[in-house]
Amino acid sequence: MKACITHREIFYHLLHAVFQACEKKPVIAEFGVLRGENALKLYNALAPEKMVLIDSWSPAANDAYSPFDPLPAWVEPVDSYAYYYGGPMDDPATWDALYQECLSKFVEMDNVTAIRADTISAIEQIQPITGIDKFDLVYIDANHQYEYILRDLMYYQDLVADDGFILLNDCCHSHLGTKQNLGVLEALSSFLKRSDFIPLAVTNTDWSDVILVRKNSIMVKLVDMALTNSDIPFVEIPHQLISAAKVIRGQQRVNISFA
């Protein structure tokens, strides 16, 4: 696995180059779309054949933030992040506005489909609505709590093509992540023990992104070649160390430590 000094958008362009080498226009999906900002970056970088956007755009998404009442002292209330969402977290109007803002970004893209449902409910809708059976890339940025992210990984691995990728957002341990009760890294650690996926690369950033692929996929070699021949600085480490990843904040920048 390569710990790369870069940002997630560079990964998108890297994977585009890999797909181009395979003469493939990928079929992609993003879960947890919100305003559609990252989805648009994925679309522009990867030039997909088809793209599916899945998000509940609903205050029900807050229900899984924490199973505890009152919240543990180290977890901030979900309403602390209302500024990011543009309105009260329990108001359907906040989520309706986010949904419309997202749709407005893709008005002219007739190969993009939005499914307003939680990730699991969306599974039975994908094929009937879009005709898609398998994805070449799935970007998971939905509910970040342990059980939910693990569930997404376990279910959607079967909808990823044999040589397809899973990209996982916010996959690290950090002080800020603890405040949001993130369980993405822990879910990934469990998923790797239950599946044949391995991590190929991680961004050396806070809110790290990880590229996953099946261990016997040709993409293991192609991504390795693409990174090795790029100008992206990286350090090679055993992929089994991914579960130890944590953010170390210095005065100048953040780094990922595996110590």
Buried (B, 14 or more C-beta within 10 A) or exposed (E): BBBBBBEBBBBBBBBBBBBEEBEEBBBBBBBBBBBBEBBBBBBEBBEBEBBBBBBBBBBEBBEBBBEEEEBEEEBBEBEEBBEEBBBEBEEEEBBBBBBEBBBEBBEEEEBBBBBBBBBBEBBEBBEEEBEBEEBBBBBBBBBBBBBBBBBBBBEBBEBBBEBBBBBBBBBBBBEBBEEBBBBBBBBBBBBBEEBEBBBBBBBBBBBBBBBBBBEEBEBBEBBBEBBEEBEBEBEEBEBEBBBBBBBEEEEEEBBBBBE
